[in-house]
């Protein structure tokens, strides 16, 4: 079970890393727009982000925007 899970994770990461930068940027932007439009997010007193790395969803700009608001 653990080996199958690790294999799946590697395949997903490999596919994500092959995605063009422009496509990842557009997806990150759509995620940002959706997140910031949520009433739950707007009303939250505390929020938590992870700091993205590599081909993950870009969160740095989201963190900066959240701090400004």
Buried (B, 14 or more C-beta within 10 A) or exposed (E): EEEEEEEEEEEEEEEEEEEEEEEBEEEBBEBBEEBEEEEEEEEEEEEEEEEBEEBEBBBEEBBEEBEEE
